Amino acid sequence: MELLEETHYQNEMLTGVFLGEPKVIWDLKERTRQFAIRCIKLVGALPETDTGRVIGRQLLRSATSVGANYRAASLAQSQASFTAKLRIVLEEADECCYWLDLIIEAELLSQNKVYDLYTEATELTKIFAASRKKAQAKKSNN
C-alpha cells in the first residue's frame, strides 16, 4: 500500500480535498456528527420499554458509526481503503433509515418527531452511495 507523502496529506487537510473528492467532504464530517447528536437525542425520547431500548441501541450504534467511519475514510491512505470505508458508511447510513422507519411504523414516536431525521438519513445514504460509486469508478480507472 502506497502511503501519501506528508506534504501532499497536509495540503489535502488544508484544502479539504482528498483523493479527488470536493471540499464538501469536510462539511460532511460536521453533518454526520450533527446527525449522530440528533439521533442520540431522539433515542433519549424513546419509550423505556424493551423495544425502545433495543431499537434505540441499534440506532445509536449505526448513527454514530456513520460519522466515525466517514472520518476514517477521509484519512484513508489509498483509493481502495477510501472506497472500502465508504461502503461501511453507506451501509450504516442505510441502516439508520431502517431503524428510524421502524420507530415510525411501530409508533414508538410520532412521525413528525422522526421525519426530519429520517429525511437526513436518506439524504446521507444517497450522498454516500454517489460518493462510493464515484470512488469505485476512479479506482477502476487507475
C-alpha positions in Angstrom: 0.0 0.0 0.0 1.4 3.3 -1.0 1.5 6.0 1.7 0.7 9.6 0.9 3.5 12.0 1.1 3.3 14.2 4.2 3.2 17.4 2.3 0.5 16.1 0.0 -1.5 15.0 3.0 -1.1 18.4 4.7 -2.2 20.2 1.6 -5.3 18.0 1.4 -6.1 18.7 5.0 -5.9 22.5 4.3 -7.9 22.5 1.1 -10.4 19.9 2.2 -9.7 17.7 -0.9 -8.9 14.1 -0.6 -8.4 11.7 -3.4 -10.2 14.0 -5.8 -13.3 14.5 -3.6 -14.7 18.0 -3.4 -14.4 20.3 -0.4 -17.8 19.2 0.8 -16.0 16.3 2.4 -15.2 18.4 5.4 -18.7 19.7 5.7 -19.9 16.1 5.7 -17.8 15.5 8.8 -19.8 18.1 10.7 -23.1 17.0 9.1 -22.5 13.3 10.1 -21.6 14.5 13.6 -24.7 16.5 13.9 -26.7 13.6 12.6 -25.3 11.4 15.4 -26.1 14.0 18.0 -29.7 14.3 16.8 -30.1 10.5 16.9 -28.7 10.4 20.4 -31.3 12.9 21.4 -34.1 11.0 19.6 -33.1 7.8 21.4 -33.4 9.6 24.7 -37.1 10.3 23.8 -37.9 6.7 23.0 -40.1 4.8 25.5 -38.3 2.9 28.2 -39.5 -0.4 27.1 -37.6 -3.5 25.8 -38.5 -2.5 22.3 -37.5 1.1 22.8 -34.2 0.1 24.3 -33.3 -2.5 21.6 -34.1 -0.2 18.7 -32.5 2.7 20.4 -29.2 0.9 20.9 -29.2 -0.2 17.3 -29.9 3.3 16.0 -27.2 4.7 18.3 -24.7 2.2 17.0 -25.4 2.8 13.4 -25.8 6.6 13.6 -22.5 7.1 15.5 -20.8 4.7 13.1 -21.7 6.9 10.1 -19.6 9.8 11.2 -16.8 7.7 12.8 -16.3 5.7 9.6 -16.6 8.8 7.4 -13.7 10.4 9.4 -11.7 7.2 8.9 -12.4 7.3 5.2 -11.2 10.8 4.9 -7.9 9.7 6.4 -7.6 6.7 4.0 -4.1 6.2 2.6 -5.2 4.6 -0.7 -8.1 4.7 -3.1 -9.0 1.1 -2.2 -9.1 1.9 1.5 -11.2 5.0 0.9 -13.7 3.0 -1.2 -13.9 0.3 1.4 -14.6 2.7 4.2 -17.3 4.5 2.2 -19.0 1.1 1.8 -19.2 0.9 5.6 -20.5 4.4 5.9 -23.2 3.7 3.2 -24.3 0.6 5.0 -24.6 2.3 8.3 -26.5 5.3 6.9 -28.9 2.9 5.2 -29.3 1.0 8.5 -30.2 4.3 10.2 -33.1 4.6 7.7 -34.2 1.1 8.7 -34.3 1.8 12.4 -35.9 5.2 12.0 -38.6 3.6 9.8 -39.2 1.0 12.5 -39.6 3.7 15.1 -42.3 5.4 12.9 -44.1 2.2 11.9 -44.1 0.8 15.4 -45.4 4.1 16.7 -42.7 4.4 19.2 -42.6 8.1 18.4 -44.8 10.2 16.2 -43.8 10.6 12.6 -43.4 14.3 12.9 -40.8 13.8 15.6 -38.8 11.4 13.4 -39.4 12.7 9.9 -36.6 15.3 9.6 -34.1 12.8 11.0 -35.3 10.1 8.6 -35.0 12.6 5.7 -31.4 13.4 6.7 -30.6 9.7 7.0 -32.0 9.2 3.5 -30.0 12.2 2.1 -26.8 10.9 3.7 -27.4 7.5 2.2 -27.8 9.0 -1.3 -24.7 11.2 -0.8 -22.6 8.2 0.2 -24.0 6.0 -2.5 -23.0 8.5 -5.1 -19.6 9.1 -3.5 -18.9 5.4 -3.4 -19.9 5.0 -7.0 -17.6 7.8 -8.0 -14.7 6.3 -5.9 -15.2 2.9 -7.4 -15.1 4.4 -10.9 -11.9 6.2 -10.1 -10.5 3.0 -8.6 -11.3 1.2 -11.9 -9.7 3.9 -14.0 -6.4 3.6 -12.1 
